[in-house]
């Protein structure tokens, strides 16, 4: 594989127990901010702030915008919000480990590509600080140094599923669409990369789940089929 491999994180490199995460993450955030705002007040503004961050069209990074919005909505000093957001990422988020079990087939694939010298990138939805990315990689058994770049709220200004996210990522990498491939597990968030010419493979996604607009642009299959697509599958069938 001589193309740069862009990896989705949640649900691809690591599993995601979505319902558990959607319940526990806001509670962890409210706990981290309890010294600055009552939990009920914090939770009342968090969902709206996250929605605005996902729609970010400013020149602020997603983390900078999140800090500004939380400070404004909660009438707090931006520095205080930034400190608590860092605390959430470094001490609160690690308590959510059970939401992110490892994926042995993904680790095996990343390892093979790394040994072959393939450039790999973590292209996760960049809403939270980088420490939350490296924490999840650690839970999955990965060496973060296997990835040349990791998207995070601290270095990105756009988010999935907007194609602007993929354009911004290519700019950061200095790469053309045809020089990359995107691997994910979510037709809504990951398939849009195909709209700018990045070949996409969705792991364990039924073909009917891919929107018709992406017909012929997105491949689907299990882990062995992905490794065949990448050109690294051995002739003997390996377990997925």
N, C-alpha and C positions, 0 to 999 in steps of 0.2 A: 504494500500500500504506500504509494508515493504522494498521496494527498494528506492534508491536515485533517485529522478526525476531530470533529466537534461533538462532545458528549453532553447530553442532558444528564442531570444528576438524580433528582428524586424520581423514583420509579424505574430508573434505567441503571445507573451505577450502584445505587442502593435502592432497596424497596422503600415504599412509603405507605404507612398505615394512615390513610388520608383522614378518616373520621377522627381517629385519636389525636392526630396532629392539629386538626382544626379546632378541637376542643381544648387541648393542653397549651398550644402556643399562645393564644391570647391571655390565658391565665398566668403563664410564665411571664409574659410582658407586663401584665398588671402588677404582678408581684415585684418585678424589678423597679417599677415606677411608683411603688406605694408610698415612698417618702416624699414624692413630689405631687401626687394627685391621688384622690380616693379611687380605688379600683373601678367602681361603677362609672365614675366620670371618665377615667382613662379609656375603658372599654367602649364608652359611648362615642368617642372620637376616633378610635383606632381604625375601624373598618373604613370610614370615610377617608382617612389619611392614606391608607394603603391603596384605595381606589385611585386617588389623585396621583400617588407615586407611580402606579402602573401606567397612568396616562401622561407622565412627565414629558413636557415638550419644551422645557427650559434648558439652560446651559449648566444647571446645577446637577451634580451626580444624584442618584436616587437617595443615597444616604443623606446628603446635604439637604435635599428637598424634604425628606422625612423629618429631619431635625427641625427645619424651619416651620413646617406645618404643625408638628406637635407642640412646639414652643408657642406658636400663635394661638392654636385652639385651646391650649391648657393655661395660657398666660404665664409661661415660664421662660427663664433665661435659656437661650440656645445652648450655652455651654453646659448647663445642668442637664438638659435633655441629651446632649451628645454623650455625657459621662454615663448616664443611666442606660442608654442604648448600647454602649460598649460593655457595660456590666451584664446586660441581658444576653448579648452575644457570647460573652466569655464565661459566664457562670450560670445563667438561666437556661440557655439553649442546650448545654450539655446534659441537662436532666431529661431530655426528650429522646434519649438513645433508643428506647424501645419502639419508637415510631419509625426507625430506619434500620431494619435488618440488612445484613450483607447479601450480595448476589454473587455467588461463586463463579457463575458463567461470565459475568461482567468482569470480574477481577482477572479471570483467566485470559479474556480477550484483550484487556488493557495491557496485561503483562506481555503477551505475545507481540503486540504492536510496539511496546516499549523496547523489547529486545531486538525488534527489527529496525529500530531507529525512527519509527513513525512519530511525527509531531502530533501531540494530542492536547486538546483544550477542553476545559470544563465550561460548557455553555449553559449554565443554570440560570433560571429566572433571577435577575439581580436585584432582589428587594432588600436583602440583609447583608451585614458586613462579611468580609472575607473569612473571619474566624469561624463563622457558621458553616462555610463551605469546607474548610480544612477539617473541621470536626466530623462532618459527615463522611468525608473521604477516609478519615482514620477509622470510623466505624465500619466502613466497607472493606478495610484491609489494604487500602492504597497508600503508596508513597506519593505525597503531593508533588515531589520533584519529577514524577512521570508526566506531569502536565506543564506545558510551556506557558499557559495563561489560564486564569480562572476569572470568570465574570462574577462581579459582586456589586452591592450597592455603592461601594466606594470607588469603583472605576467605570461604572456604566451610567448612562443617562436615559436609556430606553429599556423597555421590558417586553417579554413575550406576551401575547402572540404577535406583536406588531413587527412588520418586516423591517422597520427602522432599527430594531434590536439587532437583526442579522447584518444590516448594513454597517451599523456602528461597530459590531464585532469584527467584521472584515477590515474596516479601517484601522482598528486597533492592532490587528494582526499583519496589516500590510499585504493582504491576500485577495485574490480574485475568487469569485464564486466557484468556478470550475476547478480550483485548486484545493477545495475542501469537500468533505461529506459531513452530513449531520445525522447523528444517531440519537433517537429518543423513543419514547413510549406513548406519546400523546399527540394525536392527530391535530388537535386544536392549537397547541403551543409550538410543536416542533415541525409540522408539515409546512408552515408558511416560509421556511427557509427555501423551499423549492421554487417559490415565486420569484426569487432573484437568481435562480440558476444553481443552487447548491443541491446536489443529489441527497435525498433523504431516505433513511431506512428506519422504520418503526418496529421495534422489537415486541413480539407477542401481541400485536394489534391485529384484529381480524380485518381482512381487506375491505369488507363492507363498511367498516367504521371510518375509512378514509373518505373525506368529502369528494364528490365527483369532480370538482374543479381541479383536483390534484391527480386525476387519473393519468397514469403513465409517468408521473413525476416522482411518485413515492413508492418505495418497495416495502413489503412487510414480510415477517417470518420469525422463526424462533432463533435462538442463539447460534446453532450450527449453520443455519441459512445465512445469518449475518456474517459469520466468519468466512463462508464461501464467497459472499458478496465482497468482502474485504480482501479476499485472496490469501487468507491465512489458515483456512481449515485444512486439517490433515486428511488424507485419503480415507483413513478409517474413521467411521462415525464416532463422534465423541458425545458424551452425555451433556444435555443442556441443563 
